Structures are given as C-alpha cells and as structure tokens.
C-alpha cells in the first residue's frame, strides 16, 4: 500500500470503526475493497462511483470529506436507486453493534453505506489486512476513470445537442412569431380594405339616393310647371270665352 493509506487501525473494534469512518471517501473504499476483495471484486468500479458521488455531494470538503449530512446522504442513495434510508441503515448498524444505541452520528460516512449495502461483518472489516490488492484496486480505479471520461464526453455531446435543439426551437418560435405578426398585419389590411369597400359602397348608395331624389324633385317640379301651364291655359280659355259673351 502507498504511504498515504494506513494499514492498521487502533483501539477497540468500535474505536477502529470510528477511526475508519474519519478517512476520506477514497480511503474508506480502498479499505473495504482490501477487506472483501474476494467477495466483492466485481463491485470495485461501483465503489469508485460511490466515492465520486460522495465527493460531488460534499459541498464543503469534496474528495477530502468523510461523510455526508442526512439530506445529501439521501440524495446519494437516490442517485444509485438504493431503497435503503439513513434511518434503516443506522438501525441495522446498531443491531450489529457497529454503532452504539445512543450514538447519533452527525454525518453518514461511506463505510456505513457499504456495511449495510453488502451486509458484511464490520469487525472483520476493521481488523482486515491491508496491502495485497493495491494493483487490482488501481486497475479498477483506472477503468472507472475511463467510464467517467466516456460519460463526460457523452454528457458534453448531450449538452451540445440540447443547446442545438434549444436554438432550433428558438428559431422556430421566432419564425412562428414573425408569421403570426405577418398574419395579423395581413388581417388588418384585409379588414381595412373591407372597411374601405363598405364605406365606398355606402357612399355610392348615398350618391344614388341623392341622384334619385334629385330626379324625383325635378320630375315633381316639371309636373308642377305643367300643371301651372295647364291652369294658365285654362284661365286664358275662360277669359276668352267671357270676352266673346260680352261682345254678343
């Protein structure tokens, strides 16, 4: 093992577990893998994913942290579709003696999650030999790094596609808005034309009505004039007849 990784824990088994829970996430995972490599070698990449997610959700200490508060611990469990709750996990650990009945840890260390998830002997964990699996663990970590890089590239591609889609939707929305505005303008023009036609028709009707009224007035005046001429002719005729009677 590298000098940065301790190979032994001190004190009673409970004290050893407490000491282990204070290790950074990475060291907790390494210790667990060293202790249960034969049983859980195939879980190595998943454990590195756990380490990475703990570092992400530990907003204060990141990869140097050793435990998450309960809210972020629940977020961590949900991220991996784990059905356990922090309360269930701690109840199980109390039953096994890993933590005391009155002990109320302020944070959830990664090692507690691993003990509960894989249902392993915590005493074997804290008293396990450390040192023979470093190369295999490093290989597992390298594979995880490759997976993370591939995921990062995929995520970047997805973000670019999302951005392109958003831009396309924006252009489509702008085109639709422009088309709607154009339709509104065309509608206004059409309404204006229809209104103008209506006004022109009304004016034509007014002109026609006035013309008809003028014709009727002229006809009436002519009739009155003809009646006046007839009355005058009748008066002359009567006057003439009266004169002839006087002469006889």
C-alpha positions in Angstrom: 0.0 0.0 0.0 1.0 3.6 -0.6 2.3 5.6 2.4 -0.8 7.7 2.2 -3.0 4.8 3.2 -2.9 3.5 6.8 -2.6 -0.3 7.1 -3.8 -0.7 10.7 -6.5 0.8 13.0 -6.1 1.4 16.7 -8.1 0.8 19.9 -11.2 -1.4 20.3 -13.3 -2.6 17.3 -15.7 0.3 17.8 -12.8 2.8 18.0 -11.3 1.3 14.9 -14.6 1.7 13.0 -14.8 5.3 14.2 -11.3 5.9 13.0 -12.0 4.3 9.6 -15.2 6.5 9.3 -12.9 9.5 9.6 -10.9 8.5 6.5 -11.5 10.4 3.2 -14.1 8.6 0.9 -11.4 7.2 -1.3 -9.5 5.6 1.6 -12.8 4.1 3.0 -13.5 2.5 -0.3 -9.9 1.1 -0.6 -10.1 -0.3 2.9 -13.4 -2.0 2.2 -12.1 -3.5 -1.1 -8.9 -4.8 0.6 -11.0 -6.4 3.3 -13.6 -8.0 1.0 -11.8 -8.3 -2.4 -12.5 -11.9 -2.9 -16.3 -11.4 -2.3 -16.7 -8.0 -4.0 -14.0 -7.6 -6.5 -16.7 -7.1 -9.2 -18.1 -4.1 -7.3 -14.8 -2.1 -7.5 -16.0 0.2 -10.2 -19.3 0.8 -8.4 -17.4 1.7 -5.2 -15.3 4.3 -7.2 -18.6 5.7 -8.5 -19.8 5.9 -4.9 -16.6 7.8 -4.0 -17.0 10.2 -6.9 -20.7 10.9 -6.0 -19.8 11.5 -2.3 -17.2 14.0 -3.3 -19.7 15.7 -5.6 -22.4 16.0 -2.8 -19.9 17.0 -0.1 -20.0 20.7 -0.9 -17.6 21.7 1.9 -14.8 19.2 1.7 -15.4 17.4 -1.6 -13.0 14.5 -2.0 -11.3 15.2 1.3 -14.6 14.7 3.2 -15.5 11.6 5.1 -19.3 11.8 5.5 -22.4 13.4 4.1 -25.2 15.2 6.1 -28.5 13.3 6.1 -30.1 15.3 3.3 -27.2 14.8 0.9 -26.9 11.2 2.0 -30.5 10.6 0.9 -29.6 12.3 -2.4 -26.6 10.0 -2.7 -28.8 6.9 -2.2 -31.4 8.1 -4.7 -28.6 8.7 -7.3 -27.9 5.0 -7.2 -31.5 3.9 -6.9 -30.9 2.5 -3.4 -34.0 1.7 -1.5 -32.5 2.0 2.0 -33.0 5.0 4.1 -30.5 6.6 6.6 -32.7 5.6 9.5 -32.9 1.9 8.3 -29.2 1.8 7.8 -28.4 3.1 11.3 -30.9 0.8 12.9 -29.2 -2.1 11.2 -25.7 -0.9 12.3 -27.0 -0.5 15.9 -28.3 -4.1 15.9 -24.9 -5.3 14.7 -23.1 -3.3 17.4 -21.2 -1.2 14.8 -22.6 2.0 16.4 -24.0 2.4 20.0 -27.7 2.6 20.8 -27.3 6.2 21.9 -24.8 7.2 19.3 -26.2 9.8 16.9 -23.6 10.4 14.1 -23.8 13.9 12.6 -22.8 12.6 9.1 -23.2 9.4 7.1 -19.7 8.0 6.2 -19.4 5.9 3.1 -18.3 2.9 5.1 -21.7 2.8 6.8 -23.4 2.6 3.5 -21.1 -0.2 2.3 -21.5 -2.2 5.5 -25.3 -2.0 5.1 -25.5 -2.5 1.4 -23.2 -5.5 1.2 -24.2 -6.9 4.7 -20.6 -7.7 5.7 -19.0 -8.3 9.1 -17.9 -4.9 10.4 -15.4 -6.4 12.9 -13.7 -8.3 10.0 -13.6 -5.0 8.2 -11.8 -3.1 10.9 -9.3 -5.9 11.6 -8.6 -6.8 7.9 -5.2 -7.0 6.5 -4.3 -4.2 4.1 -1.7 -4.4 1.4 -2.0 -7.1 -1.3 -4.7 -5.7 -3.6 -3.3 -2.3 -4.5 -2.6 -3.1 -8.1 -6.1 -4.6 -8.8 -7.7 -1.7 -7.0 -5.7 0.8 -9.1 -6.8 -1.1 -12.2 -10.5 -0.8 -11.1 -10.0 2.9 -10.5 -8.5 3.3 -14.0 -11.5 1.6 -15.5 -13.8 3.9 -13.6 -11.8 6.9 -14.8 -12.3 5.7 -18.4 -16.0 5.3 -17.8 -16.2 8.7 -16.2 -14.4 10.2 -19.2 -16.7 8.5 -21.7 -19.6 9.7 -19.6 -18.2 13.2 -19.6 -17.9 13.1 -23.4 -21.4 11.7 -23.7 -22.7 14.4 -21.4 -20.9 17.1 -23.4 -22.4 15.7 -26.6 -25.8 15.6 -25.0 -25.4 19.2 -23.8 -24.4 20.3 -27.3 -27.4 18.5 -28.8 -29.6 20.1 -26.1 -28.2 23.5 -26.9 -28.7 22.9 -30.7 -32.2 21.8 -30.1 -32.9 24.8 -27.9 -31.5 27.1 -30.6 -33.6 25.4 -33.3 -36.7 25.7 -31.1 -35.9 29.4 -30.5 -35.5 30.0 -34.3 -38.8 28.1 -34.9 -40.5 30.2 -32.2 -39.2 33.4 -33.7 -40.3 32.3 -37.2 -43.7 31.4 -35.8 -44.0 34.7 -34.1 -43.0 36.5 -37.2 -45.5 34.6 -39.2 -48.2 35.4 -36.7 -47.3 39.1 -36.7 -47.4 39.0 -40.5 -50.8 37.3 -40.4 -52.1 40.0 -38.0 -50.8 42.7 -40.3 -52.4 41.0 -43.3 -55.7 40.6 -41.4 -55.6 44.3 -40.5 -55.0 45.2 -44.1 -57.9 42.9 -45.2 -60.2 44.5 -42.6 -59.1 47.9 -43.7 -59.8 47.0 -47.4 -63.2 45.6 -46.4 -64.0 48.7 -44.4 -63.0 50.9 -47.3 -65.1 48.9 -49.7 -68.0 49.2 -47.2 -67.5 52.9 -47.0 -67.3 53.2 -50.8 -70.5 51.2 -51.2 -72.3 53.4 -48.6 -71.1 56.5 -50.5 -72.3 55.1 -53.8 -75.6 54.3 -52.2 -75.8 57.9 -50.8 -74.9 59.3 -54.3 -77.5 57.1 -55.9 -80.1 58.1 -53.3 -79.3 61.8 -53.8 -79.5 61.4 -57.6 -82.8 59.6 -57.4 -84.1 62.3 -55.0 -82.9 65.0 -57.5 -84.6 63.2 -60.4 -87.8 62.9 -58.4 -87.7 66.5 -57.4 -87.1 67.6 -61.0 -90.0 65.4 -62.1 -92.2 66.9 -59.4 -91.1 70.4 -60.5 -91.9 69.6 -64.1 -95.3 68.2 -63.1 -96.0 71.4 -61.1 -94.8 73.5 -64.1 -97.0 71.6 -66.5 -99.9 71.9 -64.1 -99.3 75.7 -63.9 -99.2 76.0 -67.7 -102.4 74.0 -67.9 -104.0 76.2 -65.3 -102.9 79.3 -67.1 -104.2 78.0 -70.4 -107.5 77.1 -68.8 -107.6 80.7 -67.4 -106.9 82.2 -70.8 -109.6 80.0 -72.3 -112.1 81.1 -69.7 -111.2 84.7 -70.2 -111.6 84.4 -73.9 -115.0 82.8 -73.6 -116.0 85.6 -71.2 -115.0 88.3 -73.7 -116.9 86.6 -76.5 -120.1 86.5 -74.4 -119.8 90.2 -73.6 -119.4 91.1 -77.3 -122.6 89.2 -78.2 
